[in-house]
Amino acid sequence: MSIQSIIKGTGSYLPSKILTNADLEKMVDTSDEWIVQRTGIKQRHIVSEGETTSTLAIEAAKQALDASGLEASEIDGVIVATTTPDLTFPSVAVHVQAALGLPSKMAFDVQAVCTGFVYALSTAHSFLQTGMAKNILVIGAESMSTLLNWDDRTTCVLFGDGAGAVVLGESHDTSRGILSTHLYADGTHKDILCTTGGVSKTQTAGTIQMQGRDMFKQAVTLMHNVVEEALSTNGLTDADLDWLVPHQANIRIISATADKLGLSMDKVVVTVADHGNTSAASIPLALDQAVRDGRIQDNQLILLEALGGGLTWGAALLRF
């Protein structure tokens, strides 16, 4: 009997501390008008003292587990997409496993920056398809504020912190589930978006630096291409989509991608104004919001897509 991978529950968590554009005006040479016009961002959530990526991931995972109706004992693994782990090792995933009292099964992190959640979801899907697991917690969690140079107005206005999670589980209902995933990377563009440091090179995390114009060009083209690939692989068209849930990097990138697809913005889940760019957390955060407010319904066709540093990019097409 065919095994499908379906989303059994979603969850999310945002730190209580909010940093508005007005706050940033007092910290760096910028303005609310400039930020909103170029990015669509009005505010972002920032971790407070004592909060880490794992604490965000744990709270989002609790919500997803509760929404799934499953017990902790039924979870066969944890995959966390993050580029901002608490520690070099152990992984954020084992922190989640311990905090939730999950079985001593697989737990590991995936690092593909903003595309991380799509990579993690695809990895979990593969485990389910091969019968190696029945239910996996897939989490995107980031504390991007810890990587910011607060004197760099081109990057410090963009990023925020948060976590989103799903329980991906097996099902024999062939009318629902992940239809296909598509993952890519091109290391020749590794310098477009990167950090200034790292464990083996500088023994520090470094700070984010980005070539914004080049990133915009790559994002619009590559995300459009991977979306079209996902649809054509399944014999579908843009008109078949109920919802596009994109990585929340910049409203201009989101709008340009939707425009190239001929997709109304009414069919796009947008959270960038309130969350900023939360990297690997942005797609599951947006997905959970749209599920909880009733926009996303059972049996709707959903497309998740992202692009991030690496460059990495990818998409997942699913029937919710």
N, C-alpha and C positions, 0 to 999 in steps of 0.2 A: 504494500500500500504506500502511495506517495506521501512523503513527509513535507509539510509546509512549515515555514517559520513565521509566526504571527506575533504582533505586539499585544501582550496580555495586560499591560499596565504601564502608565507613564507617571513621571514625577519630576519635580524641579525644586530648586532652592536658590534664593538670592540673599546675600548679606543685607542686614538692615541699614547699614550706612550708605547714604546716597550722596554722590558728588555731582552737582549740577553744573551747567555751563557757567552760571553766575559765580559759582565757587572757583572755577578754573580761571575766570577773568581776573581774580585776585592773586592767582599763583603764577600765571604765565601770560605773555603778550598775545592775547587772543580775545575773541568776543563771541557771545552767544550767536549773533547773526552769522559770523564766519563759520562757526562749527555746524550750525543747522543747515546752512546753504550748501556746504560741501560734503556733509556726511549724513544729515538727518538725525543726528544724535542730540538729545536734549539733556539726558542724565545717564549715569551709570552707577551700578552698585559696587562697593569697594569693601574688601575684607577689613575687619577691625582687629585689634590686638587679640591674639589667642585663636583667631580663625585661620584655618589653613585649607588647602585644596581638599584634603580628606574629610574635613568637617562638613564642607559643602556637599561633597559626594555622598557622604553618609545620609544626610538629610534628604537629598533627592532620591536616593535609593530606598529609603524607608517609605516615601510616598508611592514610588512605583511598585514596590512589593505589596503594599496595602491595596493599591488599585487592582493588582493582578488577582487578588484573592488567594494567593499561594502562601504556604508556610515557608519559613526560612529553610527548613530541612529539605524543601523541594528544589532549591536552587543549586545547580550543578557547576556554577562558575561565575566569576566576576571579571569583566574586562573594562578597564577605565581608560578612556582617551584623555590624555593630558600632556601639556608641555611644561607644567609648573608643579611638579610633585613636591610633597612636603620635604622629602629627603632624596638624595641620589638613589639610595635604596634603603629599606625595601619599598616596594611599589605602593601606590595609593590603593590599589585593589586589595592588598592584604589588610590594610587598615579598615577598609569597608567590610571585608570578610569577618574580621575579628569583632568589630563593633556590632554587626547584625547577627552574630552567632551562626554564620553560615557553615555548611559542611566543609571539611578539609579537602576541597577539590580545587580545580585550577583557579588561579587569581593572578592577573598580570596587567600591565599597562601597555598602551599603544601610543606611539608618538608620531603624529602626522600633522601637528599643529591644528589649523582650522578645519582640516579635512578629517581630523582624528575620529570623530564620531562615526562618519560614514565607513572608515576603515574598520573600526571596532565592530560596527553592526554587521559588516560583511564577514568579518572573522567569526563572529558568533553564529551567523547564518550557516557558515561552512561546517562548524561543529555540529549543529543540529541536523544538517543534511546528511552527515556521515554517521549519525547515530551515537556520537560521542557524548552528547548531552541532550537533556530534554528542556531545561529552562536556564537561561543565562541572564544575569544582570549586566546591562550595557550602559555605561555612564560616560558622559562628557563633563569634565569638571576642570575649572581653571581659576587661578588667582593671577590674572594677567597684570594687575596693578603692581605686582612685585617685580616685574621686569621693565617697568617704565622709567625713562629719564624725564623727570618732571620739569626739566628746563627745555625739553624738545617739544615745541608746540605742535609739530606735525604728527607726532605719535601719541603724546600723553592724553590728547582729547578723545582718542579713538576707542580705548579698551576699557573693559569692565570685568567683573568677577561673577561667578555663578556656577551652577551645576544643573544638569538635566539627566534623566535616566529613563530607561525602558526595561521591562522584563520581556525578553524575546523567548518564546516557547514553541515547542513543536505542536502541530495540529494535523489532523487528517482531513480537514475541511479545505478542499482544493479551490474553493471560490475566494479564499482570502490568503494573505501572506505576502512575503517578499517575492517579487517576480524576477528581479535580477539586480545585481550590483556591478558597478563599473569603477575601477580604481586606476589612477595614473600618477606618475611623478616624472619630473624632468629636472635633474640636478644641475643642468647647465644654467638654470635661472636661480640658483641657490642664494645669490647675493641680493636679489630684489627685496626679500623680506627675511631678516635673520637677526640674531643677537650678537652683541659685541664680545661675548665671552662664553665659556663652557668649562665643564669639569676638567677635562684633560688638557685644554689649551691655556686657560687663564686661572683655573681654580675658583672662578666666580661665575655666577649665572649670567652676568652681562645685562645689557639693556637692549630693547628693540630698536632696530633701525630699518627704514623702509624707503624704497624708491616708489613713491606713490603713483606717479604717472604711468610707469611701466607696469605696476601691479594692476592698475585699472584696466589697461589694454589687455593684459593676459586674462584677467578674471572674466571679462565680458565674453571674449571669444571662447575660452576653454569651457566655461560653464554652459554656454549655449550648446557647444558641440557635444558635451557629455550628456546633457539632457536629451538632445535629439537622438543620440545613440541608445539611451535607455528606452525611449519610446519606440524607436524603429525595431529594436531587438525583439520587442514584444508585440509587434504589429499594431502599434497604437500611434495616435497623433496628439498634437498639442490640445486639440479640442476635447480629447478624452479625459484630460486631467481635471480633477476636482480641486486639488490644492497643490501649490508649489510651496515647499518649506525650505527656503534657501539659508545658507550661512549668512548671518546678520553682520556684514562687514561695513556696509556703506549703502545708503538708500539709492545713490546714483547707480551703483553696480547692480543692485537688485532691480531697479526700474529698467535699466538698459537690457538686462537679461530677459525680463518679462516682455519687453518691447520686441526683442529679436524673435521671441517665441510667438508673438502675436497674442500674448496672454494678458487679460485684464488684471490690474492690480487688485481687484476684488477677489481674485483667486490666489493671491499671494499672502502668506502669513508673514507679517512684518512686526518685529519687536525692537528693532535697532534704536528707535527713539528713546526707549526707556532702559535698555540694557547695554547699549554700545556693542562693541565687538567682544564677545566672550569666548572667542576661539572655538575649541572643541565643544564647549557647552552651548553654543548658540542654537544649533539645530534642535537638540532635545528640549531646551528651554522653550523655544517657539512651538514645538510640537505639543508639549504638555499644556501650554497656555491655550492653544487652539482646541485641544481635546476637552479641557476642563470648561471652556466657555461655550462649548457645544457646536463650534464651527465644523470640526472634523467629526464625521459620523462613520459608523460601521459600513463597510463595503465601498467606501469612497476610494478613488485612485489618488495616491499621494506620491509626490516626487520630492526626495531630499537631495540637495546638491550643495557642494562646497568647494572652495579653493583656498589654499593656504601656503605658508612658507615651505620651500622645498625645491621647486614648487611641487605641491601635491594637489590633486583634485579628484573628484569622484561623485557618483550619484547612486541612489538606491530608489528603485521604483517598487511600490507595494500597494496592495489592496488592504486597507485598514480593517 
